[in-house]
Amino acid sequence: MTVSSHAFDDAFVIPALRQQLDMLGGFEASNDEQNGVYFSAPEIDLSIYDRIVLAFSGGKDSIACLLHLKDLGVDISRIEMWHHDVDGREGSQLMDWTFMADYNRKLADAFGIPLYFSWLQGGLEGEMLKQNDYSQPHKVETPEGLITLERDTSRTKPSTRRRFPQQAASLATRWCSSALKIDVGRRALTNQSRFNNGNTLFITGERREESSGRAKYMQFEPHACDRRGGRLARRVDTWRPVLHWNEERVWDALRRHGVIAPVPYRLSWSRSSCMTCIFNSPRIWATINQYFPERTRMIADYEREFDSTISRNRINVVDLASQAQPMEIDDLEALEQAGRSEYSLPVLLEEGQRWVMPAGAFGKEGCGAV
Ligand code: SF4
């Protein structure tokens, strides 16, 4: 279905959505119905979308989004998965789990869904080392191949980072989320004409339970790249289908669909994001230092070089690690996998295999964006 004018949305699409949500009791006082913004929208009319883009980190919540779409009976051929490589593809291995790209590839294959990678050239490390310079281009995989999106240097000035993103809710301070994920996704949407003259649903897997910031997120709203009323007639809505889910429901979805818990949870992490996330607790740093000491060393070397630490208390990650006991990792298969870039464990349960709740489930150790 192609919608060509704002008027159509106003006359049919939004009222239909409103009626559906009314029936479900999904409205809250903070809804801004006129602008299509809903605090609570656990169910929406998916039939109006030509394609569904699922922002896919490889963590349990993004997997739950995918499984929820399956449970809703969505035609798989309308779905595509997007994964942003935080370390880029130019050789940096500072932040991400080494197997994560390949894990996502194998999972997407298992569900028969196309997966497109995108990244900031040079990854977080390249951006962090920027000194009186411009940010690197974005790289975006598309159905037609890899495209390079250059920076418009006529409208920006060179700048310097030379410090890690800082722990804060603000995306300007915690610049990794915006520079490595949000901006990349936005440019991937605005630089592919296939999204013009059509309706796209952009799905992300945040949950209110994760933080006080996320508790306030809208569940359904026009995406920042939405231009439904403009010349391009590009409608893009954001939907967070698991925003209201608790963790138990997430694990239950993985169990029902036979998706084996991803490796970070098997290693006792409660969340799967960057391995060396700036929000890691001392205990997570202690665990990384115990099992993957080269990763803490690389971070600490940069902290020394920049004379600026990730911790607001000016304690480098090796010293932070020494303040806590590492978690004990019993799952040796997962531990062995964590050291390799090729993902070779099964992603789905095999014949006769029993689903196991991972050690990190329902954990409280800080790791991952808030
Ligand atoms: S997971 Fe942590 S380090 Fe990685 S982009 Fe998000 S906030 Fe930044």
Boltz pocket constraint, residues with backbone or C-beta under 6 A from the ligand:
constraints:
  - pocket:
      binder: B
      contacts: [[A, 86], [A, 95], [A, 165], [A, 174], [A, 176], [A, 177], [A, 180], [A, 273], [A, 274], [A, 276], [A, 277], [A, 278], [A, 279], [A, 368], [A, 369], [A, 370]]
      max_distance: 6.0
